[in-house]
Structure formats: structure tokens, C-alpha cells
Amino acid sequence: MKTSDIQGLENMKCLQGEYEDAEITAGYTSDLLSDVMAHAEEGSVLITIQAHKNTIAVASLVGINAVVLCNNRAMPEDALASAAEEGIAVFQTLENQFKTSCSIAQHFAGCPMR
């Protein structure tokens, strides 16, 4: 799965004009940034409602390639600028974290969820 595949999912919107089309090798869903630092994998997509600069800092530290903000959360411009500098794509969706995680997992695995 590539970062551009996330943008193609239903109800997904990119919050940046351009981003690196990086390989997504895993996914992680959490709102606790210390948990993300301890358990998320490099090359993953982070699914969260945490929409601030610290989210981008943690994503950069871990090596996360994309952040998906659920529940239509908006990210401040300074955080989006930091994401762009770090090469992290940021997306927004109307969906909640459960639905978003399922959608990404289904697309990632290439098979229907059971």
C-alpha cells in the first residue's frame, strides 16, 4: 500500500497539496502519543484524533509515513507545515477510528474483512 492509496479511500481528504508517495507497511490506531512512540512501527499510518504539532513530532520520531485524523478533526497550519517538512502525509476523514482502521486494514490486506 502506498500513501496515495489512503487518499483514494471513501471520505478521505488530503490536508496537503503535495506529499511523498511513501510505502505504508503497517498501521497503528491510538490517541495516546506515548503508546504510539512505544508500539507503532516505522513506515506505518497512524489513525488518531490527535490533531496537533506533537502528533507530527511523534510521527517523525517513529518514522510514520502518514497520519489520518478521524471525526473530521482539523489540523492547525503550523502542524501541517511541520508534517510537510518531515515528509509526513496528513489526511482527514469524517469516519471514526474504528471504521477508518477497518477500511485501511481491508485495503492493505487486499481482502474483505470478516
N, C-alpha and C positions, 0 to 999 in steps of 0.2 A: 504494500500500500504506500502511496505517495501522499504528500501533504495536499496536493491538488485534488486527490480523491475525496478528502474531507469536505472540500468546498462544494463538491457535487452532490453531497447528501441532502436530503429533503430538509427544508427550514434552516439551512446553514448559510451564513453570510460572513464573508471575509471582512475584517475591520481594517485591512491594509490594502494599499494599491498593489504592491508587489511583495513577494516573499520567495525565499528559496524553496524550490520543489524538492524537499528532502524525503528520504525514505523513512517511513514510520514502521518501527519494528515491534512495538508493544503499545499498550495503553494503560493508563492509571487514572482512577477516579478518586478524588479526595479534596476536602476543603481545609485540611489541616496541613499547613506547609511543612511542618517538621516531619510529618508522616511521608509527604512527597519526597523530602530530602533523604529519608531513610530507606524508602522502598521503591520509588519509581525507577524505571530503567532508562539508561541513555538511549536516545532515538525514539522515545515514546511520545504519545499525545496525552496531555493532561486534560482531564474533563473535570471542571470545577465551577463554583460560583464566585471564587475569589478574584475580583477584578481590580487589581492594583499593582503598583510597581514591585512590591515584594514577591508577588506571584512570578513576575518575569525574572527577578533576581534568582529565585529558587530554580525556575526552569532552566536558566542559563547554567547555574551551578551543577545541576544534574545532567544537563545535555539533552533536555527535552526539545523536540523539534516543532511542536505545535501545542497551543492552548485553545481549548474550546470552552467558552463561557456559556453556561446554561441559564435558563429562566430569563432570557433577554437582557442579561446584565451588560451594562456599558462599561468600557474600559477608558480611563482618563487618557488624554492625549500624551501626557508625559510617559505613561506606561507603554503606550503604543510606540512611541519613539524609541524607548529602551528595547522593546521587542524587535523593532526593525534593525537597530544597531547590533543586536545579538543574533539576528537571523532566525528569530522565532516567529512563526506564523500565528496570528490570533484570529479566531473565529467566534461567532456569536450565534446562538440558536434560541428559539422560543421554547424548545423542549426542556424537560427536566433532566437531571443527571442519569436517571435510570434508563429512560428512553434513548438518550444520546449514547450512553455506554453500549446498550444493546445494538443500536444502529451501526455504530463504528465496529463493534465486535463481529457483527454479521457481515459487514462489508470486508473487514480484514480477513476473516476466515474464508470468505467466498462460499459460505454455505448457510442455509436458513437456520435460525435459532430454534431450538427445540425446548 
